[in-house]
Amino acid sequence: MTNLAELLVTEKRNFLIKANGGIGLPAAGFIYWLGVGIAGFYLTPQTWYGVACFATGLIFPLGILLAKPLKSDVLAKSEISSVLFPALISMLMFWPLAIAGGMLDVSFVPLAIGVGMGLHWPVIGWMYGGKSFMAHAFVRTIGCTLIWFALPAHRFTILPLYVAFVYFVTVLAIKAEVAIVKKKINRAVE
C-alpha cells in the first residue's frame, strides 16, 4: 500500500502536467505588472494607485484568455486543487493593509501590492509540487522590499517592472519544470 506522502507527490506531479503549470495566470500577471510599470512613467502616484488596484481584477480573466494559446488548463481540477480557494482568500486579505497604507502614503502601495498579491504563491507551489513557484515568492518579496527601500523615486516604475521580470522568468521556469516532470514520467514508463 502506498502512503499518503507518495500519493500526494504523484497527484501533484499529475496536476502540474494536466494544468501545464497553470502558466496562463502567471502570463497574465506578467502583462499586468508590465502594464502598471509602464503606467508609472506617465501617471501620478494617486492615479497609478487607482489604476493598479482596479486592474488587479483583470488578471484572472486575462489568465483564462491566455490559457488556450498557452495550453494551460487554469481551471483544471484535482484532488488537491481545493487548496486554491483558501490560498486566494488568504492572499486577498492583504488589501486592507494596502488601502490603509496607501491612504497614509501612496508610495507604500507598490510594495503592498507587489508582496501582497504574491502571498498565495507558496500554496500554489505546494499544490503543483513545483519549486519555481516558491522561488517566485521569495525572489519577488525580497526584490520588491529592496527596491522599495533603495530606490524610493522608482517605486511606481522599477518595482512593478521588476515584478514583471520575475513573472516572465517564472513562466519560463514553470514550462521547464513541466517538461522535466514529463520526461521523468516517460522514462519511468519505458
N, C-alpha and C positions, 0 to 999 in steps of 0.2 A: 504494500500500500504506500502511496506517495504522501508525503507530509504536506502541510499547508504551505510552508515556505516554497517548496518545489512547485506546487500548483500555482502559487502567485507569480513566480518567475515565468512560468510557461504562459500564463494568462496575460501578463504584462507584455511579454515578447510578441505574442499573437496580436494583441491590441495595437501595439506600436506599428506592426506591419499592416494590419487591417485599415487603420486610420492614416497610414503613411505619415505618422508622427503628428498628425493634425496641422501640417505646415501651412494650411490656408490661413489660420488665425495668426501665427507669428508673421506671415507675409503681410497681413492686414495691419498688424502692429507696426511693422517697418514703414508702411505707407503713412500711417497716422503720425508717427514720430518724425518722419522726414517732412511731412506737411507742416506740422507745428514748429519744427526747427526753422524751416524756410520762412514761415509766417513771422517768427520772432524778429527777423530783419526789417519787417515792414509795419508791424502793428505796435501800438503802445502796449505796455505791460498789462494794463486793465483790459484792453480789447483782446489781447492774447489769452488772458485768463478765461474770458468768456468763451472764446472760440475753442480753446484746448479742452475745456470742460464739456462743452456741448458735443464736440467731435468725438469724444470717447464713446458716445452712443452709436457711432457709425462703424466702430471696429468689428463688432460681431457680424453685422450684415455684410460688410465687405469681406470678412473671412469666409462667409458662406458663398459669396460670389466667386471668390478665388479658389474655393475647394475643388471645383470640377477641373479647371485648367491645370491645377497643381496635383491632380489625382489624390486628393486628400479628403477623406470622409470625416469631416469635423464633427458630424453628428453620429458617428459610429457608436454602437452600444457594446458593452462588455459587462462581465460580472463585477468588474471593479470601477466602471465609469460612474457609479453612483457617488463617488467622492467629488466629482466635478462640481455639483451644485453647492455643497458646503464650502468648497475651496473658493468658489466665486463670491459667495456671500461673505466669507472672511475677507476677501480682497476688497469688496465694496465698502467695508466698514472703515476704510481709511478716509472716506470722503468728508466726514465731519471735521477731521483734523485739517484736511486740505482747505476746506471752506473757511474755517475759523482762522487758520494761519494766514490765508490769503486776505482776509479782512484786516488783519493786523499789518501784514507786509506782503504785498502781492508777489515779491520776488521769492517767497517761500513756496509758491505753487509749483514751479517746475520740479523742485526736489520732491515735494509731496506726491505729485502725480508720477514722477519718474520712479520713485521707490514704491509707492502705494499700489500702483497698477501692476506691480510685479510680485505682489505678495502670494499669489496663487501658483507661481512657477514651481516651487519645490513639490507641491502636492501633485501638480500635473506631471512633473518628472517622475514621481513615485508611481503614478497611475500607468505611465507608459514604460517605466523601467529604464528611462533614458538619462544618461549622465549629462548631456548637453543642456537639459532643462535646469538642473541645479546650477550648472556653471553659469547659465544666463542670469539666474537670480543673484548670484554672488558678484559677478562682474558688473552687472547693471547697478546694483546697490552701492558697491564700493566706488565705482566710477562717478555715478551721479553725486555722491556725497563729496568726493574730492573736487569735482568740477564746481559744485555749488560754493564750496569754501575758497578754492584757489582762483576762480575766475568769476567774481561777482558781476562783472559787466556783461558776461556772456551766459547768464542763467536761462535766458529765453531763446538762445540760439545754439551755442555749443552743447549745452546739456541735452536738449532734445535730439540734436543731430548725433550725439554720442549714443543715445539710446537706440536711434535708428540703425546706427552701425552695429550695435550689439545684436539687434534683431536680424539684420542681414547675415551676420556671421552665424547666428543661431539657426537660421533656416538652412544654411549650407551644412552645418554640423548635424542637424536632425536628419537631413537627406543622407548624409554619410552614415549616420548611425543606423538608419533603416536598412541601407544597403549591406552593412556589415552583419546585421542580425539575419537578413535574408540569406546571405552567404553561409553563415553558420548553420542555419536550418537545412539548406540544400546539401551541405557537406554531411550532416548527420543522417540525412535520408539516404544518401548514396552508399 
